[in-house]
Amino acid sequence: MQVPIRKPSKYSNIKPDPHLTEEKFKELKAKLDKLLKNRPQAAEEVKRLAEMGDFSENAGYQLAKGRLRGMNQRILDIEEHLNKAIIIKPIVNKERVELGHKVTIETKGQQKTYLILGSSETNPLQGIISHNSPIGSALIGRKLGEMIKIHLADKEVEYKIVRIE
């Protein structure tokens, strides 16, 4: 059986953002431990199915081998992410917006609060944005009370930094 080869696209080989909170680091570590614990069972399954004869017609073996390859790749990816991780530490400096800060901004009389973290932990519905997002990158390094113009899709929006926590 020939394995299909995907053409590389602009999203292939994108490295994960190394900025992680302590909780996300622990979550990834637990995921890695679980995968490492389950890998011997998957390898044993491949070995058991390999003993059944012809590899070219042994669909169970091919599926088990694919699962083991996928598991090994996830282990390598998580290990690399953890090795390159930069832990976001709580910062007491409330004068400038930095990674890990909760920032309240005001526009047109409405206030919104955002927590600025790494790209792997974003959840815009909960107000958690990446430092690489348009709003997050515009806020990083700015001071309390400063006015910021952000170019969004088809408009320009002006924000004022009201609070930094």
C-alpha contacts under 8 A as a table, 3 or more apart, distances in Angstrom:
res1	aa1	res2	aa2	distance
1	M	56	S	6.60
8	P	11	Y	7.85
8	P	12	S	5.79
9	S	12	S	5.37
11	Y	14	I	5.83
16	P	81	H	6.85
16	P	119	S	7.66
16	P	120	S	6.88
17	D	20	L	7.88
17	D	118	G	6.14
17	D	119	S	5.63
17	D	120	S	6.19
18	P	81	H	6.64
18	P	84	K	5.94
18	P	85	A	4.48
18	P	86	I	5.46
18	P	118	G	7.29
19	H	85	A	5.99
19	H	86	I	4.78
19	H	87	I	5.91
19	H	88	I	6.27
19	H	117	L	7.26
19	H	118	G	4.84
19	H	119	S	7.60
19	H	120	S	7.96
20	L	23	E	8.00
20	L	24	K	5.99
20	L	25	F	6.18
20	L	85	A	6.43
20	L	86	I	6.06
20	L	87	I	5.06
20	L	88	I	5.79
20	L	117	L	7.38
20	L	118	G	5.99
20	L	120	S	7.50
20	L	121	E	7.48
21	T	24	K	5.29
21	T	25	F	6.25
21	T	87	I	5.50
21	T	88	I	5.10
21	T	89	K	7.38
21	T	117	L	7.74
22	E	25	F	5.08
22	E	26	K	6.27
22	E	87	I	6.20
22	E	88	I	7.16
23	E	26	K	5.16
23	E	27	E	6.16
24	K	27	E	4.90
24	K	28	L	6.17
24	K	121	E	7.61
25	F	28	L	5.25
25	F	29	K	6.15
25	F	82	L	7.02
25	F	85	A	7.86
25	F	87	I	7.77
26	K	29	K	4.93
26	K	30	A	6.14
27	E	30	A	5.18
27	E	31	K	6.26
28	L	31	K	4.98
28	L	32	L	6.13
28	L	78	I	6.86
28	L	82	L	7.53
29	K	32	L	5.04
29	K	33	D	6.19
29	K	82	L	7.58
30	A	33	D	5.05
30	A	34	K	6.22
31	K	34	K	5.17
31	K	35	L	6.29
32	L	35	L	5.13
32	L	36	L	6.12
32	L	75	I	6.16
32	L	78	I	6.55
32	L	79	E	7.43
33	D	36	L	5.10
33	D	37	K	6.07
34	K	37	K	5.06
34	K	38	N	6.26
35	L	38	N	5.15
35	L	39	R	6.05
35	L	71	M	6.91
35	L	75	I	6.74
36	L	39	R	5.25
36	L	40	P	7.70
36	L	75	I	7.37
37	K	40	P	6.92
38	N	41	Q	5.55
38	N	42	A	6.54
39	R	42	A	5.08
39	R	43	A	6.16
39	R	68	L	7.25
39	R	71	M	7.23
39	R	72	N	7.87
40	P	43	A	5.03
40	P	44	E	6.05
41	Q	44	E	5.03
41	Q	45	E	6.20
42	A	45	E	5.05
42	A	46	V	6.37
42	A	64	A	7.16
42	A	67	R	7.65
42	A	68	L	5.95
43	A	46	V	5.10
43	A	47	K	6.23
43	A	68	L	6.67
44	E	47	K	4.99
44	E	48	R	6.10
45	E	48	R	5.07
45	E	49	L	6.15
45	E	64	A	6.82
46	V	49	L	5.22
46	V	50	A	6.00
46	V	61	Y	5.97
46	V	64	A	5.56
46	V	65	K	5.87
46	V	68	L	7.87
47	K	50	A	5.06
47	K	51	E	6.61
48	R	51	E	5.54
48	R	52	M	7.35
49	L	52	M	5.47
49	L	58	N	7.95
49	L	60	G	6.70
49	L	61	Y	5.08
50	A	53	G	6.40
50	A	55	F	6.98
50	A	61	Y	6.03
52	M	58	N	7.72
53	G	58	N	7.44
54	D	57	E	5.92
54	D	58	N	6.20
55	F	58	N	5.05
55	F	59	A	7.98
55	F	61	Y	7.03
55	F	62	Q	7.53
56	S	59	A	7.83
58	N	61	Y	5.42
58	N	62	Q	6.47
59	A	62	Q	5.06
59	A	63	L	6.16
60	G	63	L	5.20
60	G	64	A	6.10
61	Y	64	A	5.14
61	Y	65	K	5.98
62	Q	65	K	5.09
62	Q	66	G	6.14
63	L	66	G	5.05
63	L	67	R	6.22
64	A	67	R	5.05
64	A	68	L	6.19
65	K	68	L	5.07
65	K	69	R	6.15
66	G	69	R	5.04
66	G	70	G	6.13
67	R	70	G	5.09
67	R	71	M	6.10
68	L	71	M	5.02
68	L	72	N	6.10
69	R	72	N	5.10
69	R	73	Q	6.16
70	G	73	Q	5.09
70	G	74	R	6.21
71	M	74	R	5.16
71	M	75	I	6.20
72	N	75	I	5.07
72	N	76	L	6.25
73	Q	76	L	5.09
73	Q	77	D	6.12
74	R	77	D	5.03
74	R	78	I	6.06
75	I	78	I	5.28
75	I	79	E	6.04
76	L	79	E	5.16
76	L	80	E	6.12
77	D	80	E	5.21
77	D	81	H	6.16
78	I	81	H	4.99
78	I	82	L	6.08
79	E	82	L	5.14
79	E	83	N	6.04
80	E	83	N	5.09
80	E	84	K	6.22
81	H	84	K	5.36
81	H	85	A	5.89
82	L	85	A	4.97
88	I	99	L	6.93
88	I	100	G	6.17
88	I	117	L	7.83
89	K	100	G	7.06
90	P	100	G	6.30
90	P	101	H	7.69
91	I	94	K	7.71
91	I	98	E	7.89
91	I	100	G	7.27
91	I	101	H	7.43
93	N	96	R	6.83
94	K	97	V	7.06
94	K	164	I	5.71
94	K	165	E	6.35
95	E	143	K	5.68
95	E	144	L	6.15
95	E	164	I	7.44
96	R	140	I	7.59
96	R	141	G	5.39
96	R	142	R	5.32
96	R	143	K	4.58
96	R	144	L	6.74
96	R	164	I	7.77
97	V	101	H	6.36
97	V	103	V	7.36
97	V	139	L	6.33
97	V	140	I	5.07
97	V	141	G	5.08
97	V	142	R	5.51
97	V	143	K	6.46
97	V	144	L	7.97
97	V	164	I	6.72
98	E	101	H	5.76
98	E	116	I	7.70
98	E	140	I	5.40
98	E	141	G	6.14
99	L	116	I	5.61
99	L	117	L	5.77
99	L	118	G	7.79
99	L	131	H	6.87
99	L	140	I	7.26
100	G	115	L	6.64
100	G	116	I	5.39
100	G	117	L	5.46
101	H	115	L	5.88
101	H	116	I	5.84
101	H	117	L	7.98
101	H	164	I	6.61
101	H	165	E	5.67
102	K	113	T	6.74
102	K	114	Y	5.54
102	K	115	L	4.24
102	K	116	I	6.42
102	K	164	I	5.90
102	K	165	E	4.97
103	V	113	T	5.48
103	V	114	Y	5.27
103	V	115	L	6.29
103	V	116	I	7.71
103	V	161	I	7.18
103	V	162	V	7.64
103	V	163	R	5.75
103	V	164	I	4.66
103	V	165	E	6.27
104	T	111	Q	6.59
104	T	112	K	5.54
104	T	113	T	4.12
104	T	114	Y	6.34
104	T	161	I	6.15
104	T	162	V	5.46
104	T	163	R	4.98
104	T	164	I	6.48
105	I	111	Q	5.57
105	I	112	K	5.45
105	I	113	T	6.29
105	I	159	Y	6.07
105	I	160	K	5.42
105	I	161	I	4.54
105	I	162	V	5.30
105	I	163	R	7.09
106	E	109	G	6.29
106	E	110	Q	5.46
106	E	111	Q	4.34
106	E	112	K	6.39
106	E	159	Y	5.55
106	E	160	K	5.20
106	E	161	I	6.55
106	E	162	V	6.53
107	T	110	Q	5.40
107	T	111	Q	6.53
107	T	157	V	7.83
107	T	158	E	6.43
107	T	159	Y	5.07
107	T	160	K	6.67
113	T	127	G	6.45
114	Y	127	G	4.73
114	Y	128	I	5.64
114	Y	129	I	6.48
115	L	127	G	6.11
115	L	128	I	4.69
115	L	129	I	6.11
116	I	128	I	6.04
116	I	129	I	5.16
116	I	130	S	5.59
116	I	131	H	5.80
116	I	136	G	6.33
117	L	121	E	6.58
117	L	122	T	6.90
117	L	128	I	6.88
117	L	129	I	6.22
117	L	130	S	5.17
117	L	131	H	6.03
118	G	121	E	5.86
118	G	122	T	6.99
118	G	129	I	7.83
118	G	130	S	5.16
118	G	131	H	6.08
118	G	132	N	7.80
119	S	122	T	5.70
119	S	129	I	7.60
119	S	130	S	4.83
119	S	131	H	7.06
119	S	132	N	6.98
121	E	128	I	7.53
121	E	129	I	7.98
121	E	130	S	7.60
122	T	128	I	5.13
122	T	129	I	5.01
122	T	130	S	5.77
123	N	126	Q	5.55
123	N	127	G	6.40
123	N	128	I	4.90
123	N	129	I	6.32
124	P	127	G	4.81
124	P	128	I	5.22
124	P	129	I	5.72
125	L	128	I	7.46
129	I	133	S	6.81
129	I	136	G	6.41
130	S	133	S	5.22
130	S	136	G	5.81
130	S	137	S	7.91
131	H	135	I	7.93
131	H	136	G	4.42
131	H	137	S	5.11
131	H	140	I	7.15
132	N	136	G	6.05
132	N	137	S	5.29
133	S	136	G	5.04
133	S	137	S	5.78
134	P	137	S	5.47
134	P	138	A	6.16
134	P	150	I	7.07
134	P	151	H	7.66
134	P	152	L	7.29
135	I	138	A	5.15
135	I	139	L	6.20
135	I	150	I	6.76
136	G	139	L	5.18
136	G	140	I	6.29
137	S	140	I	5.40
138	A	142	R	7.83
138	A	148	I	7.25
138	A	150	I	6.80
139	L	142	R	5.54
139	L	148	I	7.69
142	R	146	E	6.77
143	K	146	E	5.60
143	K	161	I	7.39
144	L	161	I	5.41
144	L	162	V	6.33
144	L	163	R	6.45
144	L	164	I	6.82
145	G	160	K	6.06
145	G	161	I	4.96
145	G	162	V	5.77
145	G	163	R	7.91
146	E	160	K	5.70
146	E	161	I	5.67
147	M	158	E	6.78
147	M	159	Y	5.64
147	M	160	K	4.45
147	M	161	I	6.68
148	I	158	E	5.52
148	I	159	Y	5.12
148	I	160	K	6.21
148	I	161	I	7.98
149	K	156	E	6.53
149	K	157	V	5.62
149	K	158	E	4.39
149	K	159	Y	6.36
150	I	156	E	5.63
150	I	157	V	5.29
150	I	158	E	6.29
150	I	159	Y	7.71
151	H	154	D	7.57
151	H	155	K	6.06
151	H	156	E	4.49
151	H	157	V	6.44
152	L	155	K	5.44
152	L	156	E	5.91
152	L	157	V	7.14
161	I	164	I	7.64
